[in-house]
Amino acid sequence: MTLITKKDIVELHDIHQENCISIFIPTHRAGEKVLQQEDALMLKNQLKEVKSKLSAKGLQNVVITDMVAPVQQLIDDSSFWREQSDGLAIFIAEGFTRIYTLPIYFKEFNYISNSFYLKPLMPIFAGDGDFYLLMLERSNVKLYACTHYSFTEIKIDDLIPETKQDRVGYDYEQKNLQFRTGQGASGHALYHGQEAATGKRKNEIKKYLRAINDGIAPLLREEKRPMLIVGQRPNFDIYKEVNTYPNLLEESLQVDFNNTTVFDVHELAWERIAPIFDQTRKDKIALFLKEEGTGKTAIGIVKILPAAINGKVDTLFCENKADIFGNYKEENNLIVVTQSEESENTISLMNLAAIETFVNGGEVYLLDKEEMPNPNSRINALFRY
């Protein structure tokens, strides 16, 4: 599964045609709903609505059929529906089609305007901070660069000893481990050493782990990402003694490597590390509340949209499942809010503010009403200056 990137968002945002079609539906990874083709049926219903909207705009049936053909093909592609995640996002314009299978839930929705509707994609980028996973799996040490939804192995084979024996001449065999009955909170069995890692054995392990630290240290010299160690507690305690990376987390993640895939490890790791990145959101809300009344915050689309376009917005808070429709003329910053998206030349002003904030380097959070810094407005902004 290839995740959508900021470059993709910029590309989609740059497309302006009379009929840019955006379709979102929730999907299922497997199970009865896939077998019964519920996801395909939901897309079919959304496509029916899209055709009706295009027809109401005066497009001929042959033009509509040609435009939505890529979506029609998906509906009947059974193999496509067996390879889904949590949400499907489709963007179509004349001569342009992009389809994204994504690990976030979407409410079924379609939108036709002179640009694509991209606001529902923002949670992929909010709080999706980078972090490292260092897996100390006996003689199979691996380093991963991760985000919430992805992980990529960083090849370190040439930087570290292949086994403990290669480094210290001591074969730390599996017989030195015994299985402990019981499970951790995550449901995974835990291991611990049969003998205390003291004396000669501890020194040998420490030499091996120091060689690992020294080998990857040059890769991490300029990095500030947090690092989570995945491995048995005795090894982690020793690794902390030789570690030189300042952003190593204080606690490790312990799993049974024999019965846990890297996908499972990544999911467990995110559960452990997510609160670190969510703290940024909390800090921004606190800063908004502190700066209210100083000119560094704003509520309401009329003040916020021009600031977003000019790159002034540091953080944008949008009420989730809400929207603000209207007309906007960039030449004089004229904004007219309407009651619905049915009026002539109407666009989602909230979508425009969100994407302009994002492409200009700001953060965008979709929050429930009660979580908004100022819940009296559907859109809040914290300014850079």
C-alpha positions as CSV (number, residue, x, y, z in Angstrom):
1,M,0.0,0.0,0.0
2,T,1.5,3.3,-1.1
3,L,0.5,6.2,1.2
4,I,-0.4,9.6,-0.1
5,T,2.4,12.2,0.3
6,K,2.5,15.9,0.7
7,K,3.7,16.0,-2.9
8,D,0.5,14.2,-4.0
9,I,-1.6,16.8,-2.1
10,V,0.2,19.7,-3.8
11,E,-0.4,18.0,-7.2
12,L,-4.0,17.5,-6.5
13,H,-4.4,21.0,-5.1
14,D,-2.9,22.5,-8.3
15,I,-5.6,21.0,-10.5
16,H,-8.4,23.4,-11.4
17,Q,-11.1,22.3,-13.9
18,E,-14.8,23.0,-14.1
19,N,-15.6,19.4,-12.8
20,C,-13.1,18.0,-10.3
21,I,-14.7,15.0,-8.7
22,S,-13.8,13.7,-5.2
23,I,-15.2,10.5,-3.8
24,F,-14.6,9.0,-0.3
25,I,-15.9,5.8,1.1
26,P,-15.0,3.6,4.1
27,T,-13.7,0.1,3.2
28,H,-12.9,-3.2,4.9
29,R,-9.7,-5.1,5.0
30,A,-11.3,-8.5,4.9
31,G,-14.3,-10.5,6.1
32,E,-18.0,-10.9,5.3
33,K,-18.6,-7.3,4.2
34,V,-15.9,-7.7,1.4
35,L,-17.4,-11.1,0.3
36,Q,-20.8,-9.5,0.1
37,Q,-19.4,-6.6,-1.9
38,E,-20.7,-3.9,0.5
39,D,-17.8,-1.6,-0.3
40,A,-18.3,-2.0,-4.0
41,L,-22.0,-1.2,-3.6
42,M,-21.2,1.9,-1.5
43,L,-18.9,3.2,-4.3
44,K,-21.7,2.4,-6.8
45,N,-24.1,4.5,-4.9
46,Q,-21.7,7.4,-4.6
47,L,-21.0,7.2,-8.4
48,K,-24.7,7.3,-9.1
49,E,-24.9,10.6,-7.1
50,V,-21.9,12.0,-9.0
51,K,-23.6,11.2,-12.3
52,S,-26.8,12.8,-11.2
53,K,-24.9,16.0,-10.2
54,L,-23.0,16.1,-13.5
55,S,-26.2,15.7,-15.4
56,A,-27.8,18.5,-13.5
57,K,-24.9,20.7,-14.5
58,G,-25.7,20.1,-18.1
59,L,-23.1,17.5,-19.1
60,Q,-24.2,14.9,-21.8
61,N,-24.4,11.3,-20.8
62,V,-21.6,10.3,-23.1
63,V,-19.3,12.8,-21.5
64,I,-20.3,11.7,-18.0
65,T,-19.7,8.0,-18.9
66,D,-16.3,8.7,-20.2
67,M,-15.3,10.8,-17.2
68,V,-16.3,8.3,-14.6
69,A,-15.2,5.2,-16.5
70,P,-12.2,4.5,-14.2
71,V,-14.5,4.4,-11.2
72,Q,-17.0,2.1,-13.0
73,Q,-14.2,-0.3,-13.7
74,L,-13.3,-0.5,-10.0
75,I,-16.8,-1.5,-9.0
76,D,-16.6,-4.8,-10.9
77,D,-12.9,-5.5,-10.0
78,S,-13.2,-8.2,-7.3
79,S,-9.4,-8.4,-6.8
80,F,-9.3,-4.7,-6.1
81,W,-11.8,-5.0,-3.2
82,R,-9.7,-7.8,-1.6
83,E,-6.8,-5.5,-1.2
84,Q,-8.4,-2.6,0.7
85,S,-7.5,-0.8,4.0
86,D,-9.8,1.4,6.0
87,G,-10.7,4.1,3.4
88,L,-10.8,4.8,-0.3
89,A,-10.2,8.2,-1.9
90,I,-10.8,8.8,-5.6
91,F,-10.1,12.0,-7.5
92,I,-11.2,12.5,-11.1
93,A,-11.0,15.3,-13.6
94,E,-10.7,15.4,-17.4
95,G,-7.7,13.3,-18.3
96,F,-6.8,12.8,-14.7
97,T,-7.5,10.0,-12.2
98,R,-5.9,9.2,-8.8
99,I,-7.0,6.4,-6.5
100,Y,-5.7,6.0,-2.9
101,T,-6.3,3.0,-0.6
102,L,-5.6,4.5,2.8
103,P,-5.5,3.4,6.5
104,I,-8.0,6.0,7.7
105,Y,-11.7,5.8,8.0
106,F,-13.8,8.1,5.7
107,K,-17.5,8.8,5.9
108,E,-19.1,8.2,2.4
109,F,-19.0,11.5,0.6
110,N,-18.7,13.0,-2.9
111,Y,-17.9,16.6,-4.0
112,I,-17.8,18.3,-7.4
113,S,-16.2,21.7,-7.8
114,N,-13.4,23.5,-9.6
115,S,-10.9,21.8,-7.3
116,F,-10.6,18.6,-5.3
117,Y,-11.8,18.1,-1.8
118,L,-8.7,17.2,0.3
119,K,-9.6,18.1,3.9
120,P,-10.5,14.4,4.9
121,L,-6.9,13.4,4.1
122,M,-5.3,15.8,6.7
123,P,-5.4,13.2,9.6
124,I,-2.8,11.2,7.7
125,F,-0.3,14.1,8.3
126,A,-1.4,15.4,11.7
127,G,0.4,13.8,14.6
128,D,2.1,11.4,12.2
129,G,5.6,12.1,13.5
130,D,8.7,10.3,12.5
131,F,10.3,7.8,14.9
132,Y,12.8,4.9,14.9
133,L,12.3,1.3,15.8
134,L,15.5,-0.6,16.7
135,M,14.7,-4.3,16.9
136,L,17.2,-6.3,19.1
137,E,16.2,-9.8,18.0
138,R,19.1,-11.8,19.2
139,S,21.3,-12.1,16.0
140,N,18.8,-10.3,13.8
141,V,19.1,-6.6,14.5
142,K,17.0,-4.2,12.4
143,L,16.4,-0.5,12.3
144,Y,13.2,1.0,10.9
145,A,12.2,4.6,10.1
146,C,8.5,4.8,10.9
147,T,5.5,7.0,10.9
148,H,2.0,6.2,12.1
149,Y,1.1,4.5,8.8
150,S,4.4,3.3,7.4
151,F,7.7,1.8,8.1
152,T,10.9,1.4,6.0
153,E,13.9,-0.7,6.9
154,I,17.2,1.1,7.0
155,K,19.9,-1.3,6.0
156,I,22.6,-1.5,8.7
157,D,24.1,-4.9,8.0
158,D,27.4,-3.4,7.0
159,L,27.5,-1.2,10.1
160,I,27.0,-3.7,12.9
161,P,28.4,-7.2,13.7
162,E,26.2,-10.0,12.3
163,T,26.1,-11.9,15.5
164,K,27.3,-11.6,19.1
165,Q,29.8,-14.3,18.4
166,D,31.3,-12.2,15.6
167,R,31.9,-9.3,18.1
168,V,32.8,-11.0,21.3
169,G,33.5,-14.7,20.5
170,Y,30.6,-15.9,22.6
171,D,27.6,-17.7,21.3
172,Y,24.6,-16.3,23.1
173,E,22.3,-19.2,22.3
174,Q,18.6,-19.6,22.7
175,K,19.1,-22.0,25.5
176,N,20.0,-19.1,27.7
177,L,16.4,-18.0,27.5
178,Q,13.4,-19.6,29.2
179,F,9.8,-19.0,28.4
180,R,7.8,-17.2,31.1
181,T,4.2,-18.2,31.5
182,G,1.8,-15.4,31.2
183,Q,1.5,-12.5,28.8
184,G,2.1,-8.8,28.6
185,A,-0.8,-6.3,28.4
186,S,-0.7,-6.6,24.6
187,G,-1.2,-10.3,24.7
188,H,2.3,-11.2,23.6
189,A,4.4,-13.8,25.5
190,L,7.5,-12.4,27.2
191,Y,11.0,-13.8,27.5
192,H,13.6,-13.3,30.2
193,G,17.1,-14.6,30.9
194,Q,17.6,-17.8,32.8
195,E,20.6,-16.3,34.5
196,A,21.2,-12.7,35.6
197,A,23.2,-10.9,32.9
198,T,26.1,-10.2,35.2
199,G,29.8,-10.8,35.1
200,K,31.4,-12.2,31.9
201,R,28.1,-12.7,30.1
202,K,27.0,-9.1,30.7
203,N,30.3,-7.8,29.5
204,E,30.1,-9.8,26.3
205,I,26.5,-8.6,25.7
206,K,27.6,-5.1,26.4
207,K,30.4,-5.2,23.9
208,Y,28.0,-6.5,21.2
209,L,25.4,-3.9,22.0
210,R,28.0,-1.1,22.1
211,A,29.1,-2.2,18.6
212,I,25.5,-1.9,17.4
213,N,25.2,1.6,19.0
214,D,28.5,2.7,17.5
215,G,27.6,1.3,14.1
216,I,24.3,3.2,13.8
217,A,25.4,6.4,15.6
218,P,26.7,8.1,12.4
219,L,23.2,7.6,10.8
220,L,21.5,9.3,13.7
221,R,24.0,12.2,14.4
222,E,21.7,14.9,13.2
223,E,18.4,13.2,14.0
224,K,15.9,14.2,16.7
225,R,13.3,11.5,16.2
226,P,12.4,9.4,19.3
227,M,13.7,5.8,19.2
228,L,11.9,2.8,20.6
229,I,13.8,-0.4,21.3
230,V,12.0,-3.7,20.7
231,G,13.7,-6.5,22.6
232,Q,14.0,-8.4,25.9
233,R,14.3,-6.3,29.1
234,P,17.8,-7.5,30.1
235,N,19.2,-6.5,26.7
236,F,17.4,-3.2,26.7
237,D,18.8,-2.4,30.2
238,I,22.3,-3.1,29.0
239,Y,21.8,-1.2,25.7
240,K,20.8,1.9,27.7
241,E,24.2,1.8,29.3
242,V,26.0,2.0,26.0
243,N,23.5,4.1,24.1
244,T,24.7,7.6,22.8
245,Y,21.4,8.6,21.0
246,P,19.8,11.3,23.2
247,N,16.2,10.5,22.1
248,L,16.0,6.9,23.2
249,L,12.7,6.2,25.0
250,E,13.0,5.1,28.6
251,E,11.0,1.9,28.2
252,S,11.3,-0.8,25.6
253,L,8.6,-2.8,23.8
254,Q,8.8,-6.5,24.6
255,V,7.4,-9.0,22.2
256,D,7.8,-12.7,21.2
257,F,9.7,-12.3,17.9
258,N,8.8,-15.9,16.9
259,N,5.1,-15.2,16.8
260,T,4.9,-11.5,16.0
261,T,5.3,-9.9,12.5
262,V,6.9,-6.6,11.8
263,F,3.4,-5.3,11.0
264,D,2.3,-6.3,14.5
265,V,5.4,-4.7,16.1
266,H,4.8,-1.4,14.2
267,E,1.2,-1.3,15.4
268,L,2.2,-1.9,19.0
269,A,5.0,0.6,18.7
270,W,2.6,3.3,17.5
271,E,0.3,2.7,20.5
272,R,3.3,3.3,22.7
273,I,4.6,6.3,20.9
274,A,1.4,8.1,19.8
275,P,1.0,10.2,23.0
276,I,4.4,11.8,22.3
277,F,3.1,13.2,19.0
278,D,-0.3,14.0,20.3
279,Q,1.3,16.3,22.8
280,T,2.1,18.7,19.9
281,R,-1.7,19.1,19.3
282,K,-2.3,19.7,23.0
283,D,0.5,22.3,23.1
284,K,-0.9,24.1,20.1
285,I,-4.4,24.3,21.7
286,A,-2.9,25.6,24.9
287,L,-0.9,28.2,23.0
288,F,-4.1,29.2,21.1
289,L,-5.9,29.7,24.4
290,K,-3.0,31.7,25.8
291,E,-2.7,34.0,22.8
292,E,-6.4,34.7,22.4
293,G,-7.0,38.4,22.2
294,T,-3.4,39.2,21.2
295,G,-3.9,39.2,17.4
296,K,-2.1,35.8,17.0
297,T,-5.3,33.8,16.8
298,A,-8.5,34.1,14.8
299,I,-11.9,32.4,14.5
300,G,-14.2,32.5,11.5
301,I,-13.4,31.9,7.8
302,V,-13.4,35.5,6.7
303,K,-10.3,36.2,8.8
304,I,-8.6,32.9,8.5
305,L,-8.8,32.1,4.7
306,P,-6.7,35.0,3.5
307,A,-4.2,34.3,6.2
308,A,-4.0,30.7,5.2
309,I,-3.4,31.6,1.6
310,N,-0.7,34.1,2.6
311,G,1.1,31.4,4.7
312,K,0.4,33.1,8.0
313,V,-1.4,30.2,9.7
314,D,0.8,28.0,11.9
315,T,-2.0,25.7,13.0
316,L,-5.5,25.3,11.8
317,F,-8.3,23.6,13.8
318,C,-11.3,22.5,11.8
319,E,-14.5,21.1,13.3
320,N,-14.7,17.5,12.0
321,K,-17.7,16.6,9.9
322,A,-18.5,20.3,9.5
323,D,-18.0,22.6,6.5
324,I,-18.2,26.2,5.4
325,F,-19.3,26.9,1.9
326,G,-19.2,30.1,-0.1
327,N,-17.5,32.1,-2.8
328,Y,-14.0,33.5,-2.7
329,K,-12.3,36.0,-5.1
330,E,-8.6,36.0,-4.5
331,E,-8.0,39.3,-6.3
332,N,-9.7,41.3,-3.6
333,N,-10.1,38.7,-0.8
334,L,-13.9,38.9,-1.1
335,I,-15.5,36.1,0.8
336,V,-19.3,35.4,0.8
337,V,-20.5,32.5,3.0
338,T,-23.5,30.6,1.7
339,Q,-25.8,28.1,3.5
340,S,-25.0,25.1,1.3
341,E,-22.8,23.9,-1.6
342,E,-25.7,24.2,-4.1
343,S,-25.3,27.9,-4.9
344,E,-23.5,28.9,-8.1
345,N,-19.7,28.9,-8.0
346,T,-19.8,27.7,-4.4
347,I,-16.7,25.9,-3.0
348,S,-15.8,24.6,0.4
349,L,-14.0,27.5,2.0
350,M,-12.9,25.3,4.9
351,N,-11.3,22.8,2.5
352,L,-9.4,25.7,0.8
353,A,-8.2,27.1,4.1
354,A,-7.1,23.6,5.3
355,I,-5.1,22.8,2.1
356,E,-3.6,26.3,1.8
357,T,-2.4,26.0,5.4
358,F,-1.0,22.5,4.8
359,V,0.9,23.3,1.6
360,N,2.4,26.4,3.2
361,G,3.9,24.3,6.0
362,G,1.2,24.6,8.7
363,E,-0.5,21.9,10.7
364,V,-4.2,21.0,10.2
365,Y,-6.2,19.2,12.9
366,L,-9.8,17.9,12.4
367,L,-11.4,17.9,15.8
368,D,-14.8,17.2,17.3
369,K,-16.7,20.3,18.4
370,E,-15.9,19.9,22.1
371,E,-12.2,19.6,21.3
372,M,-12.0,22.9,19.4
373,P,-10.0,25.6,21.2
374,N,-12.9,27.9,20.6
375,P,-16.0,25.7,20.0
376,N,-18.1,28.8,19.1
377,S,-16.5,28.7,15.6
378,R,-16.2,25.8,13.1
379,I,-12.7,27.0,12.3
380,N,-9.9,28.4,14.5
381,A,-6.4,29.4,13.6
382,L,-3.1,30.1,15.5
383,F,-1.0,32.5,13.5
384,R,2.8,32.4,13.0
385,Y,3.0,36.2,13.7
